[in-house]
Amino acid sequence: MSKSSPVTPTPGGDVFDVLDLAACCAPIRREPLDPADARVLAEAFRALADPVRLQLLNLIATSAAGEVCACDLVEPVGKSQPTVSHHLKVLREAGLVEADKRGTWVWYSVVPHRLDELRRVLARR
């Protein structure tokens, strides 16, 4: 540490050279997410914070037909029909899946632009 460099004590009493610290850290070059966008994305990620919902979204997103009947999602995740319905409702309210009622059955498909939006945020550099 040079004598002319400013030094800053840490809460633990250690001292570090401010100029050396600035040299080792890359500057932030991007603006943070817009607060409104951050709130919307946080809701989507909150919906995905449950393993069952991640399983359900994966089953729907990877289905050959691009949609899945809710009745076909119960067995693969090993949960009761009411539990699966609850999780699908959370995914729907977060804008991650769409529901299409056909008679007695409800078919679910992913909302592609929402998944693309999440991918962009995760891949943002």
N, C-alpha and C positions, 0 to 999 in steps of 0.2 A: 504494500500500500504506500503510495507516495505521500509526502508531507502536505502537498498542496491539494490533495483530493479531499472532498468533504466525506466525513464518516458519519454513519448513522447507527445508533445502538438498536438492537432488537429487544423485544420484551424480555428475553432470557439474559440480556446483558452483553451478548456478543456484539462485536462491531464489524461492519462490513464497509467496503469502499463503494460508494455510490457510483462512481465512474466505471469501476469494474463490473458492477451489476448491470449497468446500462449497456455495456459492451457485449455481455453474454446473452441478453434477452432480445428476441426478435420483436420489432415493433408491431403493433396491431395495425393491420392495413385495411380492415373491413369495418363497415359500420355494423352495429348490432342489429338484430331483427327489429323491425317495427313493433312497438308494444302490442298493437292490435293483432298482428300476425303471430306474435309469440303466444298470446292468449289462446288463439284458435289452435295453434299447433300443440300447446300444452294440453288442451282438452283431448286431442287425438292421441297423444302419447299417454295420457292418463287412462284412456280407454284401453290402450294396449298394454298397460302395466299388469294385467292379469294373465297368467299362463293359459287359462281356458279360452279367453278371448283371442289370444295370439293363435292358438290352435284352430279356433273357428275361422278366423280371418284367413289363415293359411289354407284350410280346406276349401273355402269358397274361392280364394284367389287362384288356386291350382287346379280347380275342377275343369275337366275337359270341356264341359258345356258352358263354362263361364258363369254358371249359377247352380245353386244347390237348394233343394227343398229342406226346410227346417227339420222335417221328420228324419232326414238322412244324416243329420249332424249329431243326434243324440248318442248313438252307439260309439262312434269313433272317439268321442271325448270322455265317454264313461260317466256322463252326468244325466240327471233326470231331465225330462222335457221342460218342466217349468224353469229349471236352472239354465238350460240352454237358451230358452226364450228370453230370460232376463239378460244374459250376456249379449245376445243378438240385439236386444233393445239398446244396450249401452253402445254397441258398435254403430248402430243406426243413428242414434242421437249425436254421436261424434262425427257423423258424416262419412264414415268409412265404408258402410255397406248400404245398399238400397233393398227395400222389401217390395215384393210384388205378390199381392194376394190373388190366388187363383182358386176360387171355390173354397174348399176347406183348408187348403195348403198355402203356405207362404214360402216363396222362393227368394233367395238372397243372392245378390251379386255385389262385387266390389265397386266402389266409385273410383274409376281409374285415375282421375285427376288428383284425388286426395292422396292416393298412394304415391303418385309422382311427386306431389308436393313434399311428402315426408322424405322421400328419397333425396330430393334436392337439398333439403335442410341437412340431412345426415352427411351428404357428400360435399357440402359447401366448403370451399377452400379460400 
